[in-house]
Amino acid sequence: MEVYSKFIILALLAESIVEKLKIIYENGKFNINKMLALAICCAITVFTGSDLFGLLGINFNMPIIGQLFTGVLISRGAGTFHDLVKRLEE
């Protein structure tokens, strides 16, 4: 994978994290359902060892970080995840 593609992926990750945090904390209070969805997705990716970033050649110093970030992306929903994969294929 070309170097600039990795930076694009990391930028998309950063955007996903910020958007997820905005959804979790809205109108001055925490949305427990969104927090639970994030926790479940992160648990699934850690317990299964799923790491999208590792598959793309982006390796973190600690493998669990890639797994947690994969959980963040998955927690955004199937549509968002599908759009990300579609962008990567282009």
CNS distance restraints for C-alpha pairs under 8 A (distance, minus, plus):
assign (resid   1 and name CA) (resid   5 and name CA) 6.66 0.50 0.50
assign (resid   1 and name CA) (resid   6 and name CA) 7.26 0.50 0.50
assign (resid   1 and name CA) (resid  56 and name CA) 7.10 0.50 0.50
assign (resid   1 and name CA) (resid  57 and name CA) 7.13 0.50 0.50
assign (resid   2 and name CA) (resid   6 and name CA) 6.84 0.50 0.50
assign (resid   3 and name CA) (resid   7 and name CA) 6.77 0.50 0.50
assign (resid   4 and name CA) (resid   8 and name CA) 6.35 0.50 0.50
assign (resid   5 and name CA) (resid   9 and name CA) 6.24 0.50 0.50
assign (resid   6 and name CA) (resid  10 and name CA) 6.21 0.50 0.50
assign (resid   6 and name CA) (resid  58 and name CA) 6.95 0.50 0.50
assign (resid   7 and name CA) (resid  11 and name CA) 6.07 0.50 0.50
assign (resid   8 and name CA) (resid  12 and name CA) 6.20 0.50 0.50
assign (resid   9 and name CA) (resid  13 and name CA) 6.19 0.50 0.50
assign (resid  10 and name CA) (resid  14 and name CA) 6.20 0.50 0.50
assign (resid  11 and name CA) (resid  15 and name CA) 6.21 0.50 0.50
assign (resid  12 and name CA) (resid  16 and name CA) 6.10 0.50 0.50
assign (resid  13 and name CA) (resid  17 and name CA) 6.23 0.50 0.50
assign (resid  13 and name CA) (resid  69 and name CA) 7.42 0.50 0.50
assign (resid  13 and name CA) (resid  73 and name CA) 7.14 0.50 0.50
assign (resid  14 and name CA) (resid  18 and name CA) 6.27 0.50 0.50
assign (resid  15 and name CA) (resid  19 and name CA) 6.05 0.50 0.50
assign (resid  16 and name CA) (resid  20 and name CA) 5.97 0.50 0.50
assign (resid  16 and name CA) (resid  72 and name CA) 7.25 0.50 0.50
assign (resid  16 and name CA) (resid  73 and name CA) 6.45 0.50 0.50
assign (resid  16 and name CA) (resid  76 and name CA) 7.42 0.50 0.50
assign (resid  17 and name CA) (resid  21 and name CA) 6.16 0.50 0.50
assign (resid  17 and name CA) (resid  72 and name CA) 6.71 0.50 0.50
assign (resid  17 and name CA) (resid  73 and name CA) 7.88 0.50 0.50
assign (resid  18 and name CA) (resid  22 and name CA) 6.23 0.50 0.50
assign (resid  19 and name CA) (resid  23 and name CA) 6.28 0.50 0.50
assign (resid  20 and name CA) (resid  24 and name CA) 6.14 0.50 0.50
assign (resid  20 and name CA) (resid  72 and name CA) 7.71 0.50 0.50
assign (resid  20 and name CA) (resid  76 and name CA) 7.04 0.50 0.50
assign (resid  21 and name CA) (resid  25 and name CA) 6.19 0.50 0.50
assign (resid  22 and name CA) (resid  26 and name CA) 6.29 0.50 0.50
assign (resid  23 and name CA) (resid  31 and name CA) 7.53 0.50 0.50
assign (resid  23 and name CA) (resid  34 and name CA) 7.17 0.50 0.50
assign (resid  24 and name CA) (resid  30 and name CA) 5.67 0.50 0.50
assign (resid  24 and name CA) (resid  31 and name CA) 5.10 0.50 0.50
assign (resid  24 and name CA) (resid  32 and name CA) 7.44 0.50 0.50
assign (resid  24 and name CA) (resid  34 and name CA) 5.51 0.50 0.50
assign (resid  24 and name CA) (resid  35 and name CA) 5.96 0.50 0.50
assign (resid  25 and name CA) (resid  29 and name CA) 5.53 0.50 0.50
assign (resid  25 and name CA) (resid  30 and name CA) 4.50 0.50 0.50
assign (resid  25 and name CA) (resid  31 and name CA) 6.10 0.50 0.50
assign (resid  26 and name CA) (resid  30 and name CA) 6.40 0.50 0.50
assign (resid  26 and name CA) (resid  31 and name CA) 7.06 0.50 0.50
assign (resid  30 and name CA) (resid  35 and name CA) 7.86 0.50 0.50
assign (resid  31 and name CA) (resid  35 and name CA) 6.35 0.50 0.50
assign (resid  32 and name CA) (resid  36 and name CA) 6.00 0.50 0.50
assign (resid  33 and name CA) (resid  37 and name CA) 6.20 0.50 0.50
assign (resid  34 and name CA) (resid  38 and name CA) 6.22 0.50 0.50
assign (resid  35 and name CA) (resid  39 and name CA) 6.17 0.50 0.50
assign (resid  36 and name CA) (resid  40 and name CA) 6.06 0.50 0.50
assign (resid  37 and name CA) (resid  41 and name CA) 6.15 0.50 0.50
assign (resid  37 and name CA) (resid  75 and name CA) 6.29 0.50 0.50
assign (resid  38 and name CA) (resid  42 and name CA) 6.13 0.50 0.50
assign (resid  38 and name CA) (resid  71 and name CA) 7.08 0.50 0.50
assign (resid  38 and name CA) (resid  72 and name CA) 6.33 0.50 0.50
assign (resid  38 and name CA) (resid  75 and name CA) 5.33 0.50 0.50
assign (resid  39 and name CA) (resid  43 and name CA) 6.05 0.50 0.50
assign (resid  40 and name CA) (resid  44 and name CA) 6.13 0.50 0.50
assign (resid  41 and name CA) (resid  45 and name CA) 6.32 0.50 0.50
assign (resid  41 and name CA) (resid  71 and name CA) 4.83 0.50 0.50
assign (resid  41 and name CA) (resid  72 and name CA) 7.00 0.50 0.50
assign (resid  41 and name CA) (resid  74 and name CA) 6.46 0.50 0.50
assign (resid  41 and name CA) (resid  75 and name CA) 5.60 0.50 0.50
assign (resid  42 and name CA) (resid  46 and name CA) 6.13 0.50 0.50
assign (resid  42 and name CA) (resid  67 and name CA) 7.20 0.50 0.50
assign (resid  42 and name CA) (resid  68 and name CA) 5.17 0.50 0.50
assign (resid  42 and name CA) (resid  69 and name CA) 7.64 0.50 0.50
assign (resid  42 and name CA) (resid  70 and name CA) 7.32 0.50 0.50
assign (resid  42 and name CA) (resid  71 and name CA) 4.02 0.50 0.50
assign (resid  42 and name CA) (resid  72 and name CA) 6.45 0.50 0.50
assign (resid  42 and name CA) (resid  75 and name CA) 7.83 0.50 0.50
assign (resid  43 and name CA) (resid  47 and name CA) 5.92 0.50 0.50
assign (resid  43 and name CA) (resid  68 and name CA) 7.84 0.50 0.50
assign (resid  43 and name CA) (resid  71 and name CA) 7.44 0.50 0.50
assign (resid  44 and name CA) (resid  48 and name CA) 6.01 0.50 0.50
assign (resid  44 and name CA) (resid  71 and name CA) 7.34 0.50 0.50
assign (resid  45 and name CA) (resid  49 and name CA) 5.68 0.50 0.50
assign (resid  45 and name CA) (resid  50 and name CA) 4.79 0.50 0.50
assign (resid  45 and name CA) (resid  51 and name CA) 7.14 0.50 0.50
assign (resid  45 and name CA) (resid  67 and name CA) 5.51 0.50 0.50
assign (resid  45 and name CA) (resid  68 and name CA) 6.71 0.50 0.50
assign (resid  45 and name CA) (resid  70 and name CA) 6.74 0.50 0.50
assign (resid  45 and name CA) (resid  71 and name CA) 5.57 0.50 0.50
assign (resid  46 and name CA) (resid  50 and name CA) 6.50 0.50 0.50
assign (resid  46 and name CA) (resid  64 and name CA) 6.59 0.50 0.50
assign (resid  46 and name CA) (resid  67 and name CA) 5.36 0.50 0.50
assign (resid  46 and name CA) (resid  68 and name CA) 6.48 0.50 0.50
assign (resid  46 and name CA) (resid  71 and name CA) 7.89 0.50 0.50
assign (resid  49 and name CA) (resid  67 and name CA) 6.45 0.50 0.50
assign (resid  50 and name CA) (resid  67 and name CA) 5.68 0.50 0.50
assign (resid  50 and name CA) (resid  70 and name CA) 7.20 0.50 0.50
assign (resid  51 and name CA) (resid  55 and name CA) 6.59 0.50 0.50
assign (resid  51 and name CA) (resid  66 and name CA) 5.39 0.50 0.50
assign (resid  51 and name CA) (resid  67 and name CA) 4.63 0.50 0.50
assign (resid  51 and name CA) (resid  70 and name CA) 5.85 0.50 0.50
assign (resid  52 and name CA) (resid  56 and name CA) 6.39 0.50 0.50
assign (resid  52 and name CA) (resid  66 and name CA) 7.17 0.50 0.50
assign (resid  52 and name CA) (resid  67 and name CA) 7.47 0.50 0.50
assign (resid  52 and name CA) (resid  70 and name CA) 5.86 0.50 0.50
assign (resid  53 and name CA) (resid  57 and name CA) 6.28 0.50 0.50
assign (resid  53 and name CA) (resid  58 and name CA) 4.94 0.50 0.50
assign (resid  53 and name CA) (resid  59 and name CA) 6.54 0.50 0.50
assign (resid  53 and name CA) (resid  66 and name CA) 5.85 0.50 0.50
assign (resid  53 and name CA) (resid  70 and name CA) 7.24 0.50 0.50
assign (resid  54 and name CA) (resid  58 and name CA) 5.20 0.50 0.50
assign (resid  54 and name CA) (resid  59 and name CA) 5.30 0.50 0.50
assign (resid  54 and name CA) (resid  66 and name CA) 6.86 0.50 0.50
assign (resid  59 and name CA) (resid  63 and name CA) 7.24 0.50 0.50
assign (resid  59 and name CA) (resid  66 and name CA) 7.16 0.50 0.50
assign (resid  60 and name CA) (resid  65 and name CA) 6.50 0.50 0.50
assign (resid  60 and name CA) (resid  66 and name CA) 6.30 0.50 0.50
assign (resid  61 and name CA) (resid  65 and name CA) 7.99 0.50 0.50
assign (resid  62 and name CA) (resid  66 and name CA) 7.63 0.50 0.50
assign (resid  63 and name CA) (resid  67 and name CA) 6.68 0.50 0.50
assign (resid  64 and name CA) (resid  68 and name CA) 6.09 0.50 0.50
assign (resid  65 and name CA) (resid  69 and name CA) 6.10 0.50 0.50
assign (resid  66 and name CA) (resid  70 and name CA) 6.05 0.50 0.50
assign (resid  67 and name CA) (resid  71 and name CA) 6.30 0.50 0.50
assign (resid  68 and name CA) (resid  72 and name CA) 6.38 0.50 0.50
assign (resid  69 and name CA) (resid  73 and name CA) 6.40 0.50 0.50
assign (resid  70 and name CA) (resid  74 and name CA) 6.18 0.50 0.50
assign (resid  71 and name CA) (resid  75 and name CA) 5.97 0.50 0.50
assign (resid  72 and name CA) (resid  76 and name CA) 6.70 0.50 0.50
assign (resid  73 and name CA) (resid  77 and name CA) 7.65 0.50 0.50
assign (resid  73 and name CA) (resid  80 and name CA) 7.83 0.50 0.50
assign (resid  73 and name CA) (resid  81 and name CA) 6.39 0.50 0.50
assign (resid  74 and name CA) (resid  78 and name CA) 6.84 0.50 0.50
assign (resid  74 and name CA) (resid  80 and name CA) 7.99 0.50 0.50
assign (resid  74 and name CA) (resid  81 and name CA) 6.03 0.50 0.50
assign (resid  76 and name CA) (resid  80 and name CA) 6.01 0.50 0.50
assign (resid  76 and name CA) (resid  81 and name CA) 7.01 0.50 0.50
assign (resid  77 and name CA) (resid  81 and name CA) 6.22 0.50 0.50
assign (resid  78 and name CA) (resid  82 and name CA) 5.87 0.50 0.50
assign (resid  79 and name CA) (resid  83 and name CA) 6.16 0.50 0.50
assign (resid  80 and name CA) (resid  84 and name CA) 6.28 0.50 0.50
assign (resid  81 and name CA) (resid  85 and name CA) 6.31 0.50 0.50
assign (resid  82 and name CA) (resid  86 and name CA) 6.08 0.50 0.50
assign (resid  83 and name CA) (resid  87 and name CA) 6.18 0.50 0.50
assign (resid  84 and name CA) (resid  88 and name CA) 6.29 0.50 0.50
assign (resid  85 and name CA) (resid  89 and name CA) 6.32 0.50 0.50
assign (resid  86 and name CA) (resid  90 and name CA) 6.67 0.50 0.50
